[in-house]
Amino acid sequence: MSEHDGVAHLGDIETALRREVDIVRERFPDAPGAEVEQVVRDTYNELLDHAEVETHVLSLTRHRVVEQLVERGYTLHEPVLSED
């Protein structure tokens, strides 16, 4: 689909993608950072290309990236929650 609702463009999508890369890298410390970044960006762009509505593309990206990295043999580490 070539036309989107523009939601992702209301904010700074580059900042949002970098944040996603950081979050995924924390959860996959054994995966090379460059690979994580490439998977995040490729997945986001693929989902965006097929989206009729952009609203949830970024949130769907993380789920798909996690699946792909697990399929590639990397171990998912759950985030450590502080006990404040």
Backbone as CSV, one residue per row, in Angstrom:
resi,resn,N_x,N_y,N_z,CA_x,CA_y,CA_z,C_x,C_y,C_z
1,MET,0.851,-1.172,0.000,0.000,0.000,0.000,0.893,1.230,0.000
2,SER,0.586,2.180,-0.808,1.450,3.344,-0.931,1.000,4.513,-0.069
3,GLU,-0.256,4.580,0.322,-0.719,5.688,1.145,-0.922,5.207,2.564
4,HIS,-0.457,6.024,3.509,-0.595,5.705,4.921,-1.282,6.857,5.613
5,ASP,-1.731,6.637,6.836,-2.441,7.684,7.563,-1.510,8.725,8.167
6,GLY,-0.205,8.527,8.079,0.743,9.533,8.522,1.031,9.564,10.001
7,VAL,0.459,8.673,10.793,0.640,8.699,12.236,2.103,8.597,12.629
8,ALA,2.833,7.701,12.027,4.240,7.518,12.394,5.051,8.778,12.128
9,HIS,4.597,9.591,11.220,5.354,10.776,10.851,5.044,11.972,11.743
10,LEU,4.069,11.842,12.646,3.761,12.929,13.557,4.868,13.113,14.587
11,GLY,5.536,12.035,14.945,6.638,12.104,15.885,7.941,11.860,15.166
12,ASP,8.976,11.712,15.942,10.292,11.459,15.375,10.500,9.952,15.278
13,ILE,10.226,9.397,14.128,10.293,7.956,13.955,11.721,7.451,14.092
14,GLU,12.694,8.243,13.716,14.091,7.820,13.846,14.449,7.603,15.318
15,THR,14.011,8.518,16.169,14.245,8.372,17.608,13.529,7.132,18.135
16,ALA,12.320,6.916,17.679,11.552,5.752,18.121,12.225,4.451,17.680
17,LEU,12.744,4.419,16.472,13.428,3.214,15.998,14.715,2.961,16.775
18,ARG,15.449,4.013,17.085,16.672,3.841,17.885,16.337,3.308,19.265
19,ARG,15.232,3.769,19.830,14.791,3.265,21.141,14.446,1.789,21.046
20,GLU,13.761,1.405,19.995,13.432,-0.012,19.802,14.702,-0.850,19.679
21,VAL,15.670,-0.363,18.933,16.936,-1.072,18.786,17.578,-1.252,20.163
22,ASP,17.600,-0.197,20.970,18.193,-0.281,22.309,17.470,-1.298,23.182
23,ILE,16.155,-1.284,23.141,15.363,-2.224,23.947,15.630,-3.659,23.517
24,VAL,15.631,-3.904,22.223,15.858,-5.263,21.720,17.289,-5.714,22.026
25,ARG,18.248,-4.814,21.908,19.644,-5.168,22.218,19.791,-5.576,23.680
26,GLU,19.069,-4.914,24.572,19.105,-5.298,25.991,18.557,-6.704,26.191
27,ARG,17.567,-7.059,25.406,16.938,-8.377,25.555,17.679,-9.481,24.817
28,PHE,18.564,-9.097,23.907,19.376,-10.057,23.160,20.840,-9.630,23.218
29,PRO,21.457,-9.693,24.396,22.835,-9.207,24.529,23.850,-10.020,23.721
30,ASP,23.487,-11.249,23.348,24.416,-12.073,22.564,24.310,-11.824,21.062
31,ALA,23.328,-11.044,20.628,23.162,-10.741,19.206,23.991,-9.503,18.855
32,PRO,24.670,-9.532,17.725,25.438,-8.351,17.302,24.525,-7.135,17.139
33,GLY,24.973,-6.003,17.649,24.173,-4.783,17.597,23.772,-4.383,16.188
34,ALA,24.684,-4.524,15.253,24.387,-4.154,13.868,23.282,-5.048,13.287
35,GLU,23.305,-6.317,13.663,22.266,-7.232,13.179,20.909,-6.859,13.767
36,VAL,20.893,-6.555,15.058,19.641,-6.148,15.705,19.085,-4.900,15.026
37,GLU,19.938,-3.918,14.807,19.471,-2.689,14.171,18.917,-2.969,12.780
38,GLN,19.592,-3.792,12.015,19.128,-4.102,10.659,17.782,-4.825,10.688
39,VAL,17.632,-5.771,11.614,16.371,-6.515,11.705,15.239,-5.575,12.116
40,VAL,15.496,-4.685,13.060,14.462,-3.735,13.490,14.044,-2.849,12.316
41,ARG,15.000,-2.285,11.631,14.677,-1.372,10.530,14.001,-2.100,9.357
42,ASP,14.517,-3.262,9.010,13.912,-4.026,7.916,12.484,-4.442,8.260
43,THR,12.287,-4.903,9.488,10.961,-5.349,9.915,9.981,-4.183,9.933
44,TYR,10.405,-3.056,10.494,9.543,-1.873,10.523,9.142,-1.475,9.099
45,ASN,10.120,-1.395,8.206,9.825,-0.985,6.824,8.926,-1.975,6.109
46,GLU,9.130,-3.260,6.356,8.271,-4.279,5.735,6.835,-4.143,6.229
47,LEU,6.676,-3.993,7.546,5.331,-3.825,8.092,4.684,-2.541,7.583
48,LEU,5.460,-1.479,7.509,4.945,-0.197,7.032,4.502,-0.287,5.578
49,ASP,5.260,-1.008,4.775,4.914,-1.165,3.363,3.560,-1.838,3.161
50,HIS,3.174,-2.692,4.107,1.929,-3.448,3.963,0.809,-2.929,4.852
51,ALA,1.061,-1.860,5.583,0.070,-1.349,6.527,-0.934,-0.441,5.847
52,GLU,-2.181,-0.598,6.229,-3.204,0.345,5.791,-3.292,1.494,6.795
53,VAL,-2.956,1.194,8.038,-2.953,2.180,9.109,-1.626,2.026,9.840
54,GLU,-0.934,3.129,10.054,0.401,3.082,10.646,0.409,3.031,12.171
55,THR,-0.694,3.240,12.805,-0.765,3.427,14.245,0.018,2.401,15.049
56,HIS,-0.079,1.139,14.712,0.526,0.090,15.528,1.764,-0.550,14.896
57,VAL,2.262,-0.002,13.827,3.391,-0.612,13.133,4.609,-0.720,14.036
58,LEU,4.928,0.331,14.766,6.106,0.303,15.627,5.957,-0.750,16.737
59,SER,4.787,-0.843,17.350,4.610,-1.836,18.414,4.629,-3.261,17.863
60,LEU,4.154,-3.472,16.668,4.216,-4.793,16.042,5.648,-5.169,15.673
61,THR,6.443,-4.169,15.399,7.829,-4.403,14.991,8.585,-5.180,16.050
62,ARG,8.502,-4.758,17.313,9.270,-5.422,18.372,8.911,-6.902,18.457
63,HIS,7.643,-7.214,18.420,7.208,-8.612,18.514,7.801,-9.440,17.376
64,ARG,7.739,-8.921,16.171,8.281,-9.639,15.012,9.795,-9.788,15.097
65,VAL,10.467,-8.740,15.561,11.930,-8.789,15.687,12.330,-9.836,16.708
66,VAL,11.644,-9.886,17.832,11.940,-10.889,18.857,11.785,-12.283,18.267
67,GLU,10.702,-12.519,17.553,10.498,-13.830,16.912,11.643,-14.173,15.976
68,GLN,12.057,-13.202,15.156,13.114,-13.456,14.180,14.450,-13.760,14.851
69,LEU,14.776,-13.020,15.906,16.047,-13.254,16.581,16.068,-14.599,17.303
70,VAL,14.948,-14.989,17.876,14.857,-16.315,18.503,15.021,-17.391,17.431
71,GLU,14.384,-17.208,16.277,14.521,-18.167,15.178,15.970,-18.265,14.701
72,ARG,16.721,-17.188,14.823,18.127,-17.181,14.424,19.028,-17.798,15.489
73,GLY,18.440,-18.191,16.620,19.199,-18.892,17.643,19.686,-18.040,18.799
74,TYR,19.279,-16.775,18.848,19.690,-15.920,19.955,18.756,-16.133,21.137
75,THR,19.285,-15.926,22.336,18.523,-16.157,23.561,17.889,-14.862,24.039
76,LEU,16.584,-14.910,24.285,15.846,-13.769,24.806,16.062,-13.688,26.305
77,HIS,16.509,-12.543,26.782,16.666,-12.278,28.206,15.578,-11.311,28.616
78,GLU,14.759,-11.726,29.580,13.690,-10.868,30.051,14.283,-9.677,30.796
79,PRO,13.648,-8.507,30.692,14.162,-7.337,31.395,14.118,-7.551,32.915
80,VAL,15.107,-7.004,33.593,15.166,-7.082,35.050,14.384,-5.918,35.611
81,LEU,13.405,-6.235,36.439,12.589,-5.194,37.050,13.200,-4.812,38.390
82,SER,13.290,-3.520,38.640,13.845,-3.073,39.916,12.802,-3.252,41.005
83,GLU,13.277,-3.417,42.216,12.376,-3.643,43.350,12.250,-2.394,44.195
84,ASP,12.156,-1.238,43.576,12.051,0.028,44.317,10.808,0.124,45.116
